Amino acid sequence: MKWRKRKLINYLIKMEQRLDYFKIAPEGLKGMLELEKYVSSSGLDKTIFELVKTRASQINGCAYCLDMHTKDARKAEETEQRLYALSAWKETPFYTEKERAALEWTEALTLISENEVPDSLYNSVREYFEEKELVALTMAIVAINGWNRLAIAFRTVPGSYEAK
């Protein structure tokens, strides 16, 4: 944990983008953009979509994506209280049972190298999500974890994103 904290501090101090991956390899991002297009048109609840993106970005320590998705969440009328408490969602009454299931699924998939995804979790999540909706939720988690890795690796600088 100390190593990760030290690396995060070093990252924050530098705040200089290493390269613009959108500009350098737009063809490499086509698949990611198509995945985003699928998820956004899948019917997945916008609130859940933004909570999941924000929570995964918190876990991964992606400042750029946190900046982006908290702005998008606010634009979609998410409350400050729920955004501030998201990292402690288990200890608050601010989220619905469906949102809690999505957040638990997000954490399990984002931290998959550290744990498994047990049948009990899958069955719990299935109580709230139909099959197609669960695929969309899972694809949203896959996408944000990919974006986090790109933004962190290439030090995409937070602050300039404006919600549309």
N, C-alpha and C positions, 0 to 999 in steps of 0.2 A: 504494500500500500504506500509506503514512503516513496518508493521509486516512482510510482504513478503520480503522486502529488508533486514531487520535484519536477517531473517532466511537464506536468500541467503548468506549473509556475514558469518554467523556462519558455513554454509555448506562449503564455500570456505576455511575457515581457517582450518577446520579439515582435509579435503582431505584424509581420511582414509576409505577404503571400509568396509562397515558393514559386508557383506557376499557376496560370489560368487554364485549368483542364478543359473548360468549355471551349475556349479559343483554340487550344492546341489539338484536341482530339474530339471534335463534335460527333464524328461517326461512332466513336466509342461510347458515347452517352445516349445514342438513339434507343437502345434497349431499355436503359433506365427511364428515359422519358416516356417510352411506350408503357412501361410498368406503371408509372405515375398516372398516365392517362387512363389505363384500365381501372386502377383503384379509385380514382376520382369520379369515374363514370359508373362504378359498380353499385352505387346506392348505399355504400357504407356511410353511416351517420357522420356528418361533418364534425360534430363535437368529438366523437370517439376518434375520428381520423386525426385531429389536431392534438388530442390528449396523448395518443399513442406516439405520435411523432415527437412531441415534447418530452415525454417520459423516456423514450429510448435515447434521445439526445442528451438528457440529463445523465443517464447511466454511462453513456459513452464519453461524456465530457466535451461535447461538440458545441462550442460557443456560437458559431455561425448559425447552425441549425436551431439552436435555442432562440436566438434573436429572431430568426425567420418565423418559426412556428408559434412562438408566443404572440408575435404581431398578427399572424394569420388567425390565431385563436381569438384574439381580442376583436379583430375585424368581424369574426363570426359570432360576436357577442358573448364570448366566454368571459367569466368574471375574474377579476384580479384575485379574489380570495382562493378560487379553485386553482388558478395557475401558481400562486405562491405556495399552496399546500401540496402540490402534485408530488413532490419527492417524498412526502409522508402520507400518501393517499390512504394507506391502511389504517392510520390513526385518526382519520377525520370522517365526519358524516356527510361530506360535501358531494359524494359521487354515488350514482345509481348502482344497483347490483350489476347491470349490464356493463357499465363503465369499469367497475371493479374487475369483472371477468376479463375485459379487454386489457386492462393494465397488468393483471397477473400474467396473462398470455404474453404480453409485450416483454415483461421482465424475464420470463422463462426463456423466450426465444432470443432475446438480446444477450442473455448470459448463458447461452446454451453450452458453451465450452466448460462451464463450471458446474453444470447440473444436467439432469435429464428433463424431459417433458413427460411427466407421468400420466397414466391413463386417468387418474383421479382429476387432474387439472383439465385434460381434454374433455372429459365428461362434464365437468363443471361449466366450462366455456360453452359447450354444446347446448346447455340449458338456455342460453341467451342468444346464440347465433345459429342460424340455418347454415347448411353446408356451404352454399355459395358465398354467403356473407362471411363465414369463417375463412374461406380461401382469400377473399378480398382483405380481410383484417390481417391475415398472415402475410400476404403480399405487401401490404402497407408497412409492416414491420421489417420485412426483408429489404424493402426500398429504403426506408429511413436509415437502417443500419449501413447500407451501402453508401448513401449520401454522407453519413457521419464519417465514414472511413475516408472518403475522398476529401471532404472539407478539412479534416484533421491532418491527413497526410500532406496536403498541399497548403495548409495554413490559410484557408479562406478567411479573410478578416471580417468579423461581425460588425454590424452597425449601419451598413448602407442599404440593406434590404427594405423595401417598402411594400406593404401588403396591398394586393390588388383588389 
